Amino acid sequence: MNITIIGSGYVGLVTGACLADLGHKITCIDNDQKKLRILRNSQIPFYEPQLEELVKRSTKNKRLNFSSSFELGCLNQIIFLCVDTPLGKDGSPNLTNLNKVVKLLGASIQSDTLIITKSTIPIGTNKKILLRLNQLVKHQSKLDICSNPEFLKEGSAVNDFMRPDRIIIGAEDQEVFNKMALLYAPINRKSNKIIEMSLESAELTKYAANAFLATKISFINKIAQVAEGVGANIHEVRQGIGADSRIGKEFLYAGLGFGGSCFPKDISALIEVEKNLGIRNSILQLTKKANDDQLTFFIKKIKKFYKQELKHKKLMIWGLSFKPNTDDVRDSIAIKLIQTLATQVKELKLFDPAAMPNAKLALKPIKNIAFMKHQYDAIEQCDALIICTEWKAFWDPESALIESLRDKVIFDGRNILNSQEISKLDIQYHGIGI
C-alpha cells in the first residue's frame, strides 16, 4: 500500500519505519526542516532502540521517504495523523497542531482518502475531523476516518509495533475495517489481534489503558508508604499481590512515580472529560495527586537524613530520562527532582546514558549542576548517590567506586539495588517501601 504519515516524532517515525519494513511504501511528512535533513541521512533525531536500523534499511530500499509537501502526501489514499497533542493550560489536549494539519489536508486532498488517527485526541474528535474535512475538500471525494490508537512504549516501540498485544480499530464503515485488516495483515497472522469498535470506544480505550496503568503505579506507591510505616518490605508485598492473575505483576514497582509524554497528559485529559460530564470523586484525580506527592515523599527522605547539612552537600544523580532506553525528559520525575533539590544543595552532578543533551536544555537555567561524561566521574567528590531512572547500567554498581561516596549513603528512587548487598558494603540504603 502507498501510505502517508503526517508527523515524524516518536509515534509517526516508528509507525512509518515499521510499515515500510512490512513492505508498504511510506511517505513521512513533517514541517521541521532540520528533522527532515537528519532523517534523509538515515539517522533519527531521538534515541529509540532498533529504529535507526529500520530507517536505514527502508530508505535504502526506497520504501521510506521524507518530505514537507502536503500535496505530495495527499497523492496517497491512506493518511496517518501522528501529530503531537500536548497538554493545554486547562488540562485538556492542545489541538493547535492537529487543526493546522486538518486545514492543510483539506486544501490538498484530491481523491478518496482514508484518514487514520494515531494521535491521542479527545473523545469525539475523529468525527469532528471528518466533518471539517468534508467542509474543506472541494473535490467530490469519499472521505473516511479511523481511530487506530498507538500503544507503543518508548524504549521498546519497534517491538511493540511488530508484536502487538492488540490492534484497536475504531470506525463506522465495514470497508474501513477491511482496509485496516489488510494493512496490518503481516503482523496479524498467527492470531487475530484486531479488535473492532466504534470511534468513541477506540478514543476512550487509549485514555483508559494509560489511566489504568498510571493508577496501578500510584496504588503501589501508596502501599509502599504504608510498608515503610509498618515495617513491611514492598518487594515482598509486590510479589504477593502480583501472583494473583487478576492483578498481574506489571506496573507494581514502587518508585518516584510516572512521568513522560503520555501518562500525565492522558490522566489530565480524562479528568477534564469527567469534570465536563459532572463525574465526582474521581479515582483519576487521586491517581494524579498521589503521583505528584510521591516526589515530595522521596525528597523528604533526603532532607530528613541531612537535616540542616543538606545545603553543604554535593550529590550524584543517576538517570535523567523519564524511563530507561529513551532520551526523552518530558515530564521526567528526575528533572523535577533536580529542579527542586538544586535550590537546597551545594551542587548536583548528573549522569544519564542517553538523555544528557535533552536534560541540558531542560535544566539550562540551573547553575549549580554539572553533567558527567561517565557514570562514576567525580563520585568520590559526592556525598551521596540518588538513582532516578532504572537504566540497567545502574542495577549492579561497582562496589569499590560507590564506597568512595563521602557520606556512604544511597537514595534509590527506583528500588533497583539489592539493599542487603549494599548494606554489606557499610553503605546506608534508602529505598521506597523498604
ZITA-V387944 format. One record per residue. RES is the residue in one letter. D_CENTER is the distance of its C-alpha to the mean C-alpha in Angstrom with 2 decimals. Layout:
BEGIN
{{RES	D_CENTER} {RES	D_CENTER}}
END
This chain:
BEGIN
{{M	28.89} {N	28.43} {I	25.01} {T	23.44} {I	19.77} {I	19.32} {G	16.50} {S	15.46} {G	11.94} {Y	9.06} {V	10.13} {G	13.73} {L	14.52} {V	13.28} {T	15.18} {G	18.12} {A	18.50} {C	18.35} {L	20.77} {A	22.98} {D	23.11} {L	24.27} {G	27.12} {H	26.26} {K	27.07} {I	24.14} {T	24.35} {C	21.22} {I	22.01} {D	20.58} {N	22.45} {D	21.18} {Q	24.16} {K	22.89} {K	19.85} {L	22.37} {R	24.68} {I	22.13} {L	21.24} {R	24.96} {N	25.57} {S	23.32} {Q	20.79} {I	17.12} {P	15.88} {F	12.80} {Y	12.39} {E	11.47} {P	14.09} {Q	16.76} {L	15.70} {E	18.39} {E	20.98} {L	20.37} {V	20.60} {K	23.78} {R	25.35} {S	24.87} {T	25.94} {K	28.94} {N	29.84} {K	29.47} {R	27.16} {L	24.38} {N	25.43} {F	24.04} {S	25.71} {S	25.65} {S	28.29} {F	27.62} {E	31.15} {L	30.38} {G	27.19} {C	29.20} {L	31.72} {N	29.45} {Q	29.64} {I	26.13} {I	23.39} {F	19.65} {L	17.99} {C	14.48} {V	14.78} {D	12.39} {T	13.17} {P	12.28} {L	13.55} {G	17.32} {K	19.80} {D	21.00} {G	17.73} {S	17.56} {P	15.53} {N	17.27} {L	18.71} {T	20.69} {N	19.23} {L	19.34} {N	22.92} {K	23.93} {V	22.83} {V	24.76} {K	27.76} {L	27.72} {L	27.51} {G	30.36} {A	32.46} {S	31.75} {I	31.78} {Q	35.16} {S	35.12} {D	33.79} {T	29.99} {L	27.20} {I	24.10} {I	20.93} {T	17.97} {K	14.44} {S	13.17} {T	12.30} {I	15.67} {P	18.08} {I	20.39} {G	23.41} {T	21.95} {N	22.63} {K	26.27} {K	26.43} {I	25.13} {L	27.79} {L	30.45} {R	29.75} {L	29.83} {N	33.07} {Q	34.51} {L	33.52} {V	34.33} {K	38.06} {H	38.75} {Q	39.68} {S	36.42} {K	34.89} {L	31.27} {D	28.97} {I	25.43} {C	22.95} {S	19.70} {N	17.57} {P	14.06} {E	11.35} {F	9.93} {L	8.19} {K	6.22} {E	5.40} {G	8.80} {S	10.60} {A	9.92} {V	13.65} {N	14.93} {D	12.99} {F	14.57} {M	17.91} {R	18.23} {P	16.72} {D	17.70} {R	18.32} {I	18.62} {I	18.91} {I	21.51} {G	22.63} {A	25.89} {E	29.47} {D	31.39} {Q	32.19} {E	32.43} {V	28.73} {F	27.91} {N	30.26} {K	28.72} {M	25.19} {A	26.71} {L	28.41} {L	25.36} {Y	23.39} {A	26.59} {P	25.90} {I	22.99} {N	24.72} {R	28.05} {K	28.22} {S	27.26} {N	26.36} {K	22.66} {I	23.14} {I	23.31} {E	25.12} {M	25.00} {S	25.59} {L	23.42} {E	22.91} {S	22.08} {A	19.38} {E	17.83} {L	18.10} {T	16.90} {K	13.33} {Y	13.44} {A	15.46} {A	13.32} {N	10.29} {A	13.08} {F	14.93} {L	12.41} {A	11.81} {T	15.62} {K	16.22} {I	14.47} {S	16.56} {F	19.54} {I	19.67} {N	19.31} {K	22.27} {I	24.19} {A	23.65} {Q	25.36} {V	28.14} {A	28.41} {E	29.10} {G	31.66} {V	33.59} {G	33.39} {A	31.19} {N	28.59} {I	25.10} {H	24.76} {E	27.87} {V	26.87} {R	23.52} {Q	25.56} {G	28.10} {I	25.97} {G	23.51} {A	26.61} {D	27.13} {S	25.88} {R	25.36} {I	22.75} {G	21.25} {K	19.99} {E	16.21} {F	14.15} {L	17.44} {Y	16.91} {A	18.02} {G	16.60} {L	15.46} {G	13.12} {F	9.50} {G	7.50} {G	4.49} {S	4.79} {C	5.13} {F	7.24} {P	9.52} {K	10.09} {D	10.83} {I	12.95} {S	14.83} {A	15.47} {L	16.87} {I	18.92} {E	20.44} {V	21.41} {E	23.09} {K	24.94} {N	26.21} {L	27.44} {G	29.13} {I	27.28} {R	27.95} {N	27.08} {S	23.47} {I	21.69} {L	18.42} {Q	19.96} {L	20.84} {T	17.38} {K	16.10} {K	19.24} {A	19.00} {N	15.59} {D	17.10} {D	20.20} {Q	18.75} {L	18.46} {T	22.01} {F	23.18} {F	22.11} {I	23.62} {K	26.77} {K	27.15} {I	27.37} {K	29.70} {K	31.84} {F	32.35} {Y	33.38} {K	34.97} {Q	36.67} {E	36.14} {L	32.44} {K	33.38} {H	35.15} {K	32.40} {K	30.31} {L	27.07} {M	24.93} {I	21.14} {W	19.19} {G	15.45} {L	13.77} {S	10.15} {F	7.80} {K	8.02} {P	10.53} {N	10.89} {T	8.86} {D	10.46} {D	7.71} {V	9.34} {R	8.23} {D	9.24} {S	9.73} {I	12.41} {A	14.27} {I	14.82} {K	16.08} {L	18.28} {I	19.74} {Q	20.51} {T	22.37} {L	24.12} {A	25.23} {T	27.74} {Q	29.22} {V	29.71} {K	31.71} {E	29.01} {L	25.54} {K	25.03} {L	21.49} {F	20.12} {D	16.95} {P	17.27} {A	15.01} {A	13.67} {M	17.20} {P	17.67} {N	14.68} {A	15.65} {K	19.21} {L	18.49} {A	16.63} {L	19.49} {K	22.31} {P	24.54} {I	24.82} {K	27.98} {N	28.32} {I	25.47} {A	25.83} {F	23.49} {M	24.77} {K	25.02} {H	25.15} {Q	23.95} {Y	27.45} {D	28.74} {A	30.83} {I	29.90} {E	33.63} {Q	33.55} {C	30.92} {D	31.88} {A	28.80} {L	25.50} {I	22.22} {I	19.31} {C	15.87} {T	13.53} {E	14.67} {W	15.27} {K	18.13} {A	20.37} {F	20.58} {W	21.64} {D	25.26} {P	26.42} {E	29.88} {S	32.35} {A	34.76} {L	32.20} {I	30.48} {E	34.02} {S	34.70} {L	32.62} {R	35.30} {D	34.68} {K	33.47} {V	30.58} {I	26.92} {F	24.35} {D	21.70} {G	18.66} {R	17.05} {N	20.39} {I	20.24} {L	23.81} {N	26.97} {S	28.65} {Q	32.06} {E	31.97} {I	30.87} {S	33.72} {K	36.20} {L	35.55} {D	36.82} {I	33.42} {Q	32.35} {Y	29.05} {H	26.99} {G	24.05} {I	22.74} {G	25.00} {I	27.24}}
END
